[in-house]
Amino acid sequence: MSLLSAAPTSLSSADLLKLKHFINDSLTRELESGNPPYDQRAEFVKQKLAEIFGRLKVSLPESIRQQLTQEAFNEILGYGPIQPLLDDPDVSEVMVNGPLKVYVEKKGKLIKTGVTFENNEQILRVIDRIILPLGRRVDADSPTVDARLPDGSRVNAIVPPVAIDGASITIRKFRKDKLSMQQLVEFGSITPQMGEFLKACVVARLNIIISGGTGSGKTTLLNVLSGLIPETERIVTIEDAAELQLQQEHIVRLETKAANIEGKGQVTIRDLVRNSLRMRPDRIVVGECRGGETLDMLQAMNTGHDGSLSTLHANSPRDSLSRLETMVLMGGTELPSRAIREQI
């Protein structure tokens, strides 16, 4: 059917899909030619949508018009089909395993949603929308990328050939509300006695390593404990992707940097830990220790930066001690195991 000529008063599913593509293609061209300022894009799209609907000869029910409008906004200005999931305050993580497999973590439970992409190309368009403003790229030569949304949400994307079943996206949403120790007690995550003990450890400037599995709440607890550091102390935070929400005034936030297209300009956690020692910190907070930076972190904790904090992946407190030793060795150090254990 021709969408701009005489047509039936109702649309089939196939016609509706054609209409959706027509609207999105038209809006994309209008945006490229009009190039409105960023803060005026939503109003621009709204105006152009009204013009497009006005030219159609198809009688659209109001519910269909609203659906097409919302989908157009999501596709043109948002992140496509997953935009409603990102807008849902109960969703903490969004996982796209393929066009027909979109999962969320909602209130601590993994749930398969009814959200779908039309094809793998639509997933790639969403990935490009996330990373292009950051000057990043993802393709067969560089198939993985880490990024951050404007609201602070953390994104990992991976594409073929390493992603065998097609492009995949994982988005860990940024909490807008910062949890407190009291809330952890109310949620049953810790007991009141544990809360008081942890608070005393922070105030007494004890070094703290938080261990646990993926999604166990390591960063959440690190955020809470870091928030207990006195205002009088200078804090340097170091993260791969900034997630900590410290409210203290005397704080310097550092974030790693990936290499550019030429493979230059990379700044690692280890680089930042070493640099932080020259910044006169009272405490260093490292979002997560994963490799050779562990030795630098241990040395900092043992040489005048008491009360520093970090996290690591481990299944138990005992395992975390072995992991610390292993990660120090990953840095290529020649230290014997006994010397490493003494540092720990």
TORKOL-4160 file (C-alpha; in steps of 0.2 Angstrom, whole numbers, padded with zeros to 4 digits, m for minus):
344
<pt num="1" X="0000" Y="0000" Z="0000"/>
<pt num="2" X="0005" Y="0018" Z="m0002"/>
<pt num="3" X="0005" Y="0027" Z="0014"/>
<pt num="4" X="0002" Y="0044" Z="0007"/>
<pt num="5" X="m0012" Y="0040" Z="m0005"/>
<pt num="6" X="m0029" Y="0033" Z="m0002"/>
<pt num="7" X="m0030" Y="0018" Z="0009"/>
<pt num="8" X="m0041" Y="0007" Z="0019"/>
<pt num="9" X="m0046" Y="0014" Z="0036"/>
<pt num="10" X="m0038" Y="0000" Z="0045"/>
<pt num="11" X="m0020" Y="m0007" Z="0045"/>
<pt num="12" X="m0014" Y="m0025" Z="0045"/>
<pt num="13" X="0002" Y="m0029" Z="0056"/>
<pt num="14" X="0012" Y="m0029" Z="0040"/>
<pt num="15" X="0006" Y="m0012" Z="0035"/>
<pt num="16" X="0008" Y="m0005" Z="0053"/>
<pt num="17" X="0027" Y="m0011" Z="0052"/>
<pt num="18" X="0029" Y="m0002" Z="0035"/>
<pt num="19" X="0021" Y="0014" Z="0043"/>
<pt num="20" X="0033" Y="0013" Z="0058"/>
<pt num="21" X="0048" Y="0011" Z="0046"/>
<pt num="22" X="0041" Y="0025" Z="0035"/>
<pt num="23" X="0039" Y="0037" Z="0050"/>
<pt num="24" X="0057" Y="0033" Z="0057"/>
<pt num="25" X="0065" Y="0035" Z="0041"/>
<pt num="26" X="0057" Y="0051" Z="0038"/>
<pt num="27" X="0061" Y="0058" Z="0055"/>
<pt num="28" X="0079" Y="0052" Z="0053"/>
<pt num="29" X="0081" Y="0062" Z="0037"/>
<pt num="30" X="0072" Y="0077" Z="0044"/>
<pt num="31" X="0084" Y="0077" Z="0059"/>
<pt num="32" X="0099" Y="0076" Z="0048"/>
<pt num="33" X="0094" Y="0090" Z="0037"/>
<pt num="34" X="0086" Y="0101" Z="0050"/>
<pt num="35" X="0100" Y="0098" Z="0063"/>
<pt num="36" X="0091" Y="0106" Z="0078"/>
<pt num="37" X="0100" Y="0110" Z="0094"/>
<pt num="38" X="0101" Y="0095" Z="0106"/>
<pt num="39" X="0089" Y="0103" Z="0118"/>
<pt num="40" X="0076" Y="0106" Z="0105"/>
<pt num="41" X="0076" Y="0089" Z="0096"/>
<pt num="42" X="0061" Y="0082" Z="0106"/>
<pt num="43" X="0050" Y="0097" Z="0101"/>
<pt num="44" X="0057" Y="0096" Z="0083"/>
<pt num="45" X="0052" Y="0077" Z="0082"/>
<pt num="46" X="0035" Y="0081" Z="0089"/>
<pt num="47" X="0032" Y="0094" Z="0076"/>
<pt num="48" X="0038" Y="0083" Z="0061"/>
<pt num="49" X="0027" Y="0069" Z="0068"/>
<pt num="50" X="0012" Y="0079" Z="0067"/>
<pt num="51" X="0016" Y="0084" Z="0049"/>
<pt num="52" X="0019" Y="0066" Z="0044"/>
<pt num="53" X="0002" Y="0060" Z="0052"/>
<pt num="54" X="m0006" Y="0075" Z="0043"/>
<pt num="55" X="0000" Y="0069" Z="0026"/>
<pt num="56" X="m0006" Y="0051" Z="0029"/>
<pt num="57" X="m0023" Y="0046" Z="0021"/>
<pt num="58" X="m0025" Y="0031" Z="0033"/>
<pt num="59" X="m0037" Y="0034" Z="0048"/>
<pt num="60" X="m0027" Y="0029" Z="0063"/>
<pt num="61" X="m0035" Y="0026" Z="0080"/>
<pt num="62" X="m0029" Y="0037" Z="0094"/>
<pt num="63" X="m0021" Y="0022" Z="0103"/>
<pt num="64" X="m0011" Y="0017" Z="0087"/>
<pt num="65" X="m0006" Y="0035" Z="0084"/>
<pt num="66" X="0001" Y="0036" Z="0102"/>
<pt num="67" X="0010" Y="0019" Z="0100"/>
<pt num="68" X="0018" Y="0025" Z="0084"/>
<pt num="69" X="0023" Y="0042" Z="0092"/>
<pt num="70" X="0031" Y="0033" Z="0108"/>
<pt num="71" X="0040" Y="0021" Z="0097"/>
<pt num="72" X="0047" Y="0034" Z="0086"/>
<pt num="73" X="0053" Y="0044" Z="0101"/>
<pt num="74" X="0061" Y="0029" Z="0108"/>
<pt num="75" X="0069" Y="0024" Z="0091"/>
<pt num="76" X="0075" Y="0042" Z="0086"/>
<pt num="77" X="0079" Y="0050" Z="0102"/>
<pt num="78" X="0081" Y="0035" Z="0114"/>
<pt num="79" X="0088" Y="0018" Z="0114"/>
<pt num="80" X="0074" Y="0009" Z="0104"/>
<pt num="81" X="0064" Y="m0005" Z="0111"/>
<pt num="82" X="0073" Y="m0005" Z="0128"/>
<pt num="83" X="0070" Y="0013" Z="0132"/>
<pt num="84" X="0054" Y="0009" Z="0142"/>
<pt num="85" X="0065" Y="m0004" Z="0152"/>
<pt num="86" X="0078" Y="0010" Z="0156"/>
<pt num="87" X="0064" Y="0021" Z="0161"/>
<pt num="88" X="0057" Y="0008" Z="0173"/>
<pt num="89" X="0063" Y="0012" Z="0191"/>
<pt num="90" X="0061" Y="m0006" Z="0197"/>
<pt num="91" X="0073" Y="m0012" Z="0183"/>
<pt num="92" X="0091" Y="m0012" Z="0189"/>
<pt num="93" X="0099" Y="m0021" Z="0174"/>
<pt num="94" X="0095" Y="m0024" Z="0156"/>
<pt num="95" X="0102" Y="m0038" Z="0146"/>
<pt num="96" X="0100" Y="m0040" Z="0127"/>
<pt num="97" X="0105" Y="m0058" Z="0121"/>
<pt num="98" X="0098" Y="m0056" Z="0104"/>
<pt num="99" X="0083" Y="m0048" Z="0094"/>
<pt num="100" X="0071" Y="m0060" Z="0103"/>
<pt num="101" X="0079" Y="m0062" Z="0120"/>
<pt num="102" X="0079" Y="m0047" Z="0131"/>
<pt num="103" X="0080" Y="m0050" Z="0150"/>
<pt num="104" X="0080" Y="m0038" Z="0165"/>
<pt num="105" X="0084" Y="m0039" Z="0183"/>
<pt num="106" X="0069" Y="m0033" Z="0193"/>
<pt num="107" X="0069" Y="m0032" Z="0212"/>
<pt num="108" X="0083" Y="m0045" Z="0212"/>
<pt num="109" X="0076" Y="m0057" Z="0200"/>
<pt num="110" X="0080" Y="m0061" Z="0182"/>
<pt num="111" X="0065" Y="m0060" Z="0171"/>
<pt num="112" X="0063" Y="m0062" Z="0152"/>
<pt num="113" X="0053" Y="m0048" Z="0145"/>
<pt num="114" X="0042" Y="m0047" Z="0130"/>
<pt num="115" X="0053" Y="m0034" Z="0122"/>
<pt num="116" X="0060" Y="m0038" Z="0105"/>
<pt num="117" X="0071" Y="m0030" Z="0092"/>
<pt num="118" X="0066" Y="m0032" Z="0073"/>
<pt num="119" X="0084" Y="m0039" Z="0069"/>
<pt num="120" X="0102" Y="m0038" Z="0074"/>
<pt num="121" X="0104" Y="m0022" Z="0064"/>
<pt num="122" X="0092" Y="m0013" Z="0076"/>
<pt num="123" X="0103" Y="m0019" Z="0091"/>
<pt num="124" X="0118" Y="m0012" Z="0082"/>
<pt num="125" X="0110" Y="0005" Z="0079"/>
<pt num="126" X="0106" Y="0006" Z="0098"/>
<pt num="127" X="0125" Y="0002" Z="0102"/>
<pt num="128" X="0130" Y="0015" Z="0089"/>
<pt num="129" X="0119" Y="0028" Z="0097"/>
<pt num="130" X="0127" Y="0025" Z="0114"/>
<pt num="131" X="0145" Y="0025" Z="0109"/>
<pt num="132" X="0146" Y="0037" Z="0094"/>
<pt num="133" X="0144" Y="0053" Z="0105"/>
<pt num="134" X="0159" Y="0046" Z="0116"/>
<pt num="135" X="0170" Y="0045" Z="0100"/>
<pt num="136" X="0171" Y="0026" Z="0102"/>
<pt num="137" X="0168" Y="0012" Z="0090"/>
<pt num="138" X="0163" Y="m0006" Z="0089"/>
<pt num="139" X="0166" Y="m0018" Z="0074"/>
<pt num="140" X="0174" Y="m0034" Z="0069"/>
<pt num="141" X="0191" Y="m0027" Z="0073"/>
<pt num="142" X="0186" Y="m0020" Z="0090"/>
<pt num="143" X="0171" Y="m0031" Z="0095"/>
<pt num="144" X="0169" Y="m0026" Z="0113"/>
<pt num="145" X="0166" Y="m0009" Z="0121"/>
<pt num="146" X="0162" Y="m0001" Z="0138"/>
<pt num="147" X="0153" Y="0015" Z="0139"/>
<pt num="148" X="0142" Y="0025" Z="0151"/>
<pt num="149" X="0125" Y="0033" Z="0147"/>
<pt num="150" X="0122" Y="0051" Z="0151"/>
<pt num="151" X="0113" Y="0046" Z="0167"/>
<pt num="152" X="0128" Y="0036" Z="0173"/>
<pt num="153" X="0122" Y="0019" Z="0169"/>
<pt num="154" X="0136" Y="0007" Z="0164"/>
<pt num="155" X="0135" Y="m0001" Z="0147"/>
<pt num="156" X="0145" Y="m0016" Z="0139"/>
<pt num="157" X="0142" Y="m0021" Z="0121"/>
<pt num="158" X="0149" Y="m0035" Z="0111"/>
<pt num="159" X="0147" Y="m0039" Z="0093"/>
<pt num="160" X="0151" Y="m0053" Z="0080"/>
<pt num="161" X="0163" Y="m0062" Z="0077"/>
<pt num="162" X="0166" Y="m0064" Z="0095"/>
<pt num="163" X="0147" Y="m0064" Z="0099"/>
<pt num="164" X="0142" Y="m0079" Z="0090"/>
<pt num="165" X="0123" Y="m0077" Z="0091"/>
<pt num="166" X="0123" Y="m0058" Z="0087"/>
<pt num="167" X="0126" Y="m0042" Z="0095"/>
<pt num="168" X="0123" Y="m0041" Z="0114"/>
<pt num="169" X="0121" Y="m0027" Z="0126"/>
<pt num="170" X="0122" Y="m0026" Z="0145"/>
<pt num="171" X="0116" Y="m0011" Z="0154"/>
<pt num="172" X="0118" Y="m0009" Z="0173"/>
<pt num="173" X="0107" Y="0006" Z="0178"/>
<pt num="174" X="0114" Y="0020" Z="0189"/>
<pt num="175" X="0104" Y="0022" Z="0205"/>
<pt num="176" X="0098" Y="0039" Z="0207"/>
<pt num="177" X="0094" Y="0037" Z="0226"/>
<pt num="178" X="0110" Y="0033" Z="0237"/>
<pt num="179" X="0107" Y="0019" Z="0250"/>
<pt num="180" X="0111" Y="0022" Z="0268"/>
<pt num="181" X="0117" Y="0010" Z="0281"/>
<pt num="182" X="0100" Y="0011" Z="0289"/>
<pt num="183" X="0092" Y="0005" Z="0273"/>
<pt num="184" X="0103" Y="m0010" Z="0272"/>
<pt num="185" X="0097" Y="m0015" Z="0289"/>
<pt num="186" X="0079" Y="m0012" Z="0285"/>
<pt num="187" X="0081" Y="m0022" Z="0269"/>
<pt num="188" X="0088" Y="m0036" Z="0279"/>
<pt num="189" X="0105" Y="m0036" Z="0270"/>
<pt num="190" X="0114" Y="m0034" Z="0286"/>
<pt num="191" X="0110" Y="m0034" Z="0305"/>
<pt num="192" X="0110" Y="m0018" Z="0315"/>
<pt num="193" X="0126" Y="m0025" Z="0324"/>
<pt num="194" X="0135" Y="m0028" Z="0308"/>
<pt num="195" X="0130" Y="m0010" Z="0303"/>
<pt num="196" X="0138" Y="m0003" Z="0318"/>
<pt num="197" X="0153" Y="m0013" Z="0317"/>
<pt num="198" X="0156" Y="m0008" Z="0299"/>
<pt num="199" X="0154" Y="0010" Z="0303"/>
<pt num="200" X="0166" Y="0008" Z="0317"/>
<pt num="201" X="0179" Y="0001" Z="0305"/>
<pt num="202" X="0177" Y="0015" Z="0293"/>
<pt num="203" X="0179" Y="0028" Z="0307"/>
<pt num="204" X="0194" Y="0019" Z="0314"/>
<pt num="205" X="0202" Y="0019" Z="0297"/>
<pt num="206" X="0204" Y="0001" Z="0295"/>
<pt num="207" X="0207" Y="m0005" Z="0277"/>
<pt num="208" X="0192" Y="m0014" Z="0270"/>
<pt num="209" X="0191" Y="m0026" Z="0255"/>
<pt num="210" X="0173" Y="m0031" Z="0250"/>
<pt num="211" X="0172" Y="m0048" Z="0241"/>
<pt num="212" X="0157" Y="m0056" Z="0232"/>
<pt num="213" X="0151" Y="m0063" Z="0216"/>
<pt num="214" X="0143" Y="m0053" Z="0201"/>
<pt num="215" X="0128" Y="m0044" Z="0206"/>
<pt num="216" X="0130" Y="m0047" Z="0225"/>
<pt num="217" X="0130" Y="m0029" Z="0230"/>
<pt num="218" X="0149" Y="m0025" Z="0232"/>
<pt num="219" X="0148" Y="m0008" Z="0224"/>
<pt num="220" X="0132" Y="m0004" Z="0234"/>
<pt num="221" X="0141" Y="m0008" Z="0250"/>
<pt num="222" X="0156" Y="0001" Z="0245"/>
<pt num="223" X="0146" Y="0016" Z="0241"/>
<pt num="224" X="0138" Y="0015" Z="0259"/>
<pt num="225" X="0154" Y="0013" Z="0268"/>
<pt num="226" X="0163" Y="0027" Z="0258"/>
<pt num="227" X="0149" Y="0038" Z="0262"/>
<pt num="228" X="0154" Y="0036" Z="0281"/>
<pt num="229" X="0171" Y="0044" Z="0278"/>
<pt num="230" X="0173" Y="0060" Z="0288"/>
<pt num="231" X="0171" Y="0077" Z="0278"/>
<pt num="232" X="0188" Y="0082" Z="0285"/>
<pt num="233" X="0197" Y="0069" Z="0274"/>
<pt num="234" X="0203" Y="0070" Z="0256"/>
<pt num="235" X="0196" Y="0056" Z="0246"/>
<pt num="236" X="0202" Y="0050" Z="0229"/>
<pt num="237" X="0190" Y="0037" Z="0220"/>
<pt num="238" X="0196" Y="0027" Z="0205"/>
<pt num="239" X="0184" Y="0017" Z="0194"/>
<pt num="240" X="0183" Y="0009" Z="0177"/>
<pt num="241" X="0165" Y="0017" Z="0176"/>
<pt num="242" X="0161" Y="0030" Z="0189"/>
<pt num="243" X="0147" Y="0023" Z="0200"/>
<pt num="244" X="0151" Y="0029" Z="0217"/>
<pt num="245" X="0140" Y="0043" Z="0224"/>
<pt num="246" X="0150" Y="0050" Z="0238"/>
<pt num="247" X="0143" Y="0067" Z="0245"/>
<pt num="248" X="0158" Y="0073" Z="0253"/>
<pt num="249" X="0165" Y="0090" Z="0247"/>
<pt num="250" X="0184" Y="0085" Z="0247"/>
<pt num="251" X="0184" Y="0072" Z="0234"/>
<pt num="252" X="0193" Y="0069" Z="0217"/>
<pt num="253" X="0185" Y="0056" Z="0205"/>
<pt num="254" X="0196" Y="0047" Z="0193"/>
<pt num="255" X="0190" Y="0036" Z="0179"/>
<pt num="256" X="0200" Y="0024" Z="0167"/>
<pt num="257" X="0201" Y="0028" Z="0149"/>
<pt num="258" X="0201" Y="0015" Z="0134"/>
<pt num="259" X="0214" Y="0016" Z="0120"/>
<pt num="260" X="0209" Y="0026" Z="0105"/>
<pt num="261" X="0207" Y="0019" Z="0088"/>
<pt num="262" X="0226" Y="0019" Z="0085"/>
<pt num="263" X="0228" Y="0009" Z="0101"/>
<pt num="264" X="0235" Y="0024" Z="0111"/>
<pt num="265" X="0230" Y="0034" Z="0126"/>
<pt num="266" X="0224" Y="0020" Z="0137"/>
<pt num="267" X="0224" Y="0024" Z="0156"/>
<pt num="268" X="0222" Y="0009" Z="0167"/>
<pt num="269" X="0217" Y="0007" Z="0186"/>
<pt num="270" X="0235" Y="0004" Z="0190"/>
<pt num="271" X="0240" Y="0020" Z="0182"/>
<pt num="272" X="0227" Y="0030" Z="0192"/>
<pt num="273" X="0232" Y="0021" Z="0208"/>
<pt num="274" X="0250" Y="0026" Z="0206"/>
<pt num="275" X="0245" Y="0044" Z="0201"/>
<pt num="276" X="0234" Y="0045" Z="0216"/>
<pt num="277" X="0248" Y="0043" Z="0228"/>
<pt num="278" X="0255" Y="0059" Z="0222"/>
<pt num="279" X="0238" Y="0068" Z="0226"/>
<pt num="280" X="0240" Y="0068" Z="0245"/>
<pt num="281" X="0225" Y="0057" Z="0248"/>
<pt num="282" X="0219" Y="0053" Z="0265"/>
<pt num="283" X="0210" Y="0038" Z="0258"/>
<pt num="284" X="0209" Y="0029" Z="0241"/>
<pt num="285" X="0194" Y="0021" Z="0236"/>
<pt num="286" X="0196" Y="0009" Z="0221"/>
<pt num="287" X="0180" Y="0003" Z="0213"/>
<pt num="288" X="0187" Y="m0015" Z="0209"/>
<pt num="289" X="0204" Y="m0023" Z="0210"/>
<pt num="290" X="0206" Y="m0035" Z="0195"/>
<pt num="291" X="0224" Y="m0037" Z="0191"/>
<pt num="292" X="0242" Y="m0029" Z="0194"/>
<pt num="293" X="0235" Y="m0013" Z="0202"/>
<pt num="294" X="0231" Y="m0024" Z="0218"/>
<pt num="295" X="0250" Y="m0023" Z="0223"/>
<pt num="296" X="0249" Y="m0004" Z="0222"/>
<pt num="297" X="0233" Y="m0004" Z="0232"/>
<pt num="298" X="0240" Y="m0015" Z="0245"/>
<pt num="299" X="0256" Y="m0004" Z="0246"/>
<pt num="300" X="0245" Y="0012" Z="0248"/>
<pt num="301" X="0235" Y="0004" Z="0262"/>
<pt num="302" X="0252" Y="m0001" Z="0271"/>
<pt num="303" X="0261" Y="0016" Z="0269"/>
<pt num="304" X="0250" Y="0030" Z="0276"/>
<pt num="305" X="0233" Y="0028" Z="0267"/>
<pt num="306" X="0224" Y="0018" Z="0281"/>
<pt num="307" X="0206" Y="0017" Z="0279"/>
<pt num="308" X="0206" Y="0014" Z="0260"/>
<pt num="309" X="0193" Y="0003" Z="0252"/>
<pt num="310" X="0190" Y="m0008" Z="0237"/>
<pt num="311" X="0181" Y="m0023" Z="0230"/>
<pt num="312" X="0185" Y="m0039" Z="0221"/>
<pt num="313" X="0177" Y="m0054" Z="0214"/>
<pt num="314" X="0178" Y="m0069" Z="0226"/>
<pt num="315" X="0166" Y="m0083" Z="0232"/>
<pt num="316" X="0171" Y="m0081" Z="0251"/>
<pt num="317" X="0182" Y="m0071" Z="0262"/>
<pt num="318" X="0195" Y="m0084" Z="0262"/>
<pt num="319" X="0195" Y="m0085" Z="0243"/>
<pt num="320" X="0197" Y="m0066" Z="0243"/>
<pt num="321" X="0214" Y="m0068" Z="0251"/>
<pt num="322" X="0220" Y="m0080" Z="0238"/>
<pt num="323" X="0213" Y="m0069" Z="0225"/>
<pt num="324" X="0223" Y="m0054" Z="0231"/>
<pt num="325" X="0239" Y="m0065" Z="0230"/>
<pt num="326" X="0235" Y="m0071" Z="0213"/>
<pt num="327" X="0231" Y="m0053" Z="0206"/>
<pt num="328" X="0247" Y="m0047" Z="0213"/>
<pt num="329" X="0256" Y="m0060" Z="0203"/>
<pt num="330" X="0246" Y="m0055" Z="0188"/>
<pt num="331" X="0255" Y="m0039" Z="0188"/>
<pt num="332" X="0272" Y="m0047" Z="0184"/>
<pt num="333" X="0279" Y="m0044" Z="0201"/>
<pt num="334" X="0295" Y="m0054" Z="0206"/>
<pt num="335" X="0290" Y="m0054" Z="0225"/>
<pt num="336" X="0289" Y="m0071" Z="0233"/>
<pt num="337" X="0273" Y="m0077" Z="0240"/>
<pt num="338" X="0278" Y="m0074" Z="0258"/>
<pt num="339" X="0281" Y="m0056" Z="0255"/>
<pt num="340" X="0265" Y="m0054" Z="0246"/>
<pt num="341" X="0255" Y="m0062" Z="0260"/>
<pt num="342" X="0264" Y="m0050" Z="0273"/>
<pt num="343" X="0258" Y="m0036" Z="0262"/>
<pt num="344" X="0240" Y="m0043" Z="0263"/>
